[in-house]
Amino acid sequence: MIPGKKPVGVILAGGLARRMGGGDKGLRLLAGRPLLDHVLARLRPQVERVVLNANGEPARFAQWTLPVIPDAVSGERGPLAGVLAGMLWTQRHCPDIADIAAVPTDAPFIPHDLVVRLRRERERAGAAIALAASGGRQHPVIGLWSVRLAAQLAAALADGEGRVGAWAAAQGAVTVEWPMPGHDPFLNLNRPEELAEAERLLRPAPPP
């Protein structure tokens, strides 16, 4: 593994979007474009490669020409299963890369300095995981993870663990706080009203 090399970006798209009426949340339109486009635009410059973690038929994401990887374990095991899938894919296809940067498919405003700040604070703390936070609230699905944790994570999932924050904390994860200048950079679009709020934030400001 090459120290300092950009991580593999893993977009977690395995959720069922029940509060949005079901379906693939990343395919819902925001300002006329799929949510997935917004996340990719923010994440791609920060990582070496991007993979999409999603279960079911991968052809529905064909237009993005991304590797689509299913959960590494069966059943609805939540984001930790997607994190593990990203780790295993990276170990297999990019053995010189030490980390994955995981983000959900419904966070269109992830910061442009996400990876660099997570990496810096993780190195300062000597930790294997760094998780994002804003407004005093941790966002455990958004973080930088060492792929060396894959075997431990696989064992935890086999034992029934499904809590991202709890498992990360047990590994000594560090939390990195972001400011909120006007809006939460980790705004997570779980409900129609949150999608409407994101539309408002993306609307051009009226002329003076």
N, C-alpha and C positions, 0 to 999 in steps of 0.2 A: 504494500500500500504506500502511496506517495503522500507524505504529510503536506497539508495545505491545499491539496487538489480539491476542486469544487465537488460537492456531493452530488449524488443522484437525487433528483426531485421526484417525490412520490405523491401524486394527487389521489387522495382517498375519496372514491366515488361509490363506495359500497352501501351507503345509507339508503333507506327505503322511502325517505321523504314523506312520511305519513302526514305530517302537519301541513304539507304543501299539496296534499291530495294524491300522493303516490307518484311513482315513476322516477326517472333519472333527474335529479335536481340539477346536475351540470348541464342538461340540455334545455333547461328553462331560459327564457330570454330575459336579458337585462339590457336596457338601452338598445334593443334591437339585435343583440348578439347573445349567443349561449353563455351562460355563466362560466363554462369551462374556458372560453376564450379569454375572459377577463383574468382568471386565475393564471392561465398560461402566460399572458402578457407580463404579469408581475413576477412569476417564478422563473421563467426560462433564462433570463440574463444572469440569474444567481447560481445556476446549477450546470453540471456537465451534460446531463441527459435528463429527460423526463419520462416517467412511466405512469400509467393510469391503473390504479387498483379498482377493479370493478368485476362483479360476478355476472353470470349470464352470458348472452350472446355478444361477443366483442364487436361484431360488424356494425352495431349501432354507433360506434365511435370511429368508424373507418375514415371519415373525412379528416381526422386529426393525425393520422399516420403515426400514432404512438403505440409502443408495446402496451397491451392490455393484459394485466395479470390478475387472476382471481385470488381470493383469500387462500392462505396457505393451510387453513384448517377448515373442516366442514362445519355447517351450522352457522347461525347468525351470532358471530362472536365479537362484532363491533370493530372499532378502528384498530385495536391491537393486532387483529388478524391481518389487516392491511399493512400495518407497519412491518410485521414479520414477512409478509410476501415481498415487500420492497427490499428488506434486508437480504433475503434469499436470492432474489433476482440480481441484486448488485453483486453479491458474492460470486454468482455463476457467470455473469456477463461483464462485469467491470471489477475484476479482482484487485485492481490497483486503487480503487476508491474506498475510502475508510468510512464514509458516512452517508446517511440518507437525510434529506430535508422533507419532512412530511407536512402536507397542508390539505385541508378539506376542499372539496369542489365547490363549496358555497361561501367562500370567504374572498370576495372580489377585490378587497382593498389591502391585501397583505403588503407590508412595507417593502420598499425597494432595498432596504438594508437588513432584511430578515436574516439571511444566512450569515452575513459578516458579523452581525452583533451576537447572534446565538453562538457562533464559533468562538468569538473573542471571550465572551463571558464563561463559556464552558471550559476553555483552556485555563482561564484565571482560577476557576474553581477546581480544576483537575477532575472534572466529571465526565461521564460517558454520554449524558443526555442533557440538553438544554431545551426548556419549554418556554413559549412566549406567554406574556401576561400584559394586561392593560386595565386601567381603572381598578387596580388591586385584585383582579380576577385572573387566575391562570387559565390558559387555553391549552389543555394537554394534548389535543390532536395536532397542534402546530408546534413542531420542534425539530431539533437536530439530534439524530440518533447514531451512535456507533454501530456498525454492522457486526462488530464482535459480540454484540449481545444476542445474536440470533438464536443460539442454542439455549440460552437461559430463557428467552422469551417463548420459544417453542415449548419448553418444559412447563412454564407457567400457564400457557394456554391449555396444555394437556391436562393440567390440574384444575382447570375451570376458571382461571383468572380472566377477567374481561374489563377491569377498571384501568383505563390508561393512566390517569394521574397517580393512582395508588401504586401501580407497578413501577412507574417511572420514579416515584419518590423512594421506593425501596431500593432502587439502584443508585440513589444519591443525586438525582437530577437537580440541576440548578434552574431557577426561574429568572427570566429576563423581562423586565418591565419596559413597555413602550408608552410614550406620552399620547394623549388624545387631543390633538389640535383641531377641534371642531367636530370630529367624529371618531369612533372607535376603529383603528386600523384592522381590527380582527372581527369586525361586524360579520356575524354568522347568519345567513339567510335561511331560517328555519320555518318562518311563517309568512303568509302573503303580505302582512303589514311591514315586515322587515325587507321584503323585496321592493315594496313601494318606497320605503325610506332610502334604499340604495338607488332607486331611480331618481329620487329627488337630489341626492348627493352628486349624481353624475350629470344632472341637468345644467346646461351652461348658465352662468350668471347673467342676469339681465343687464343691458348696457346702462351706464351711469346716466 
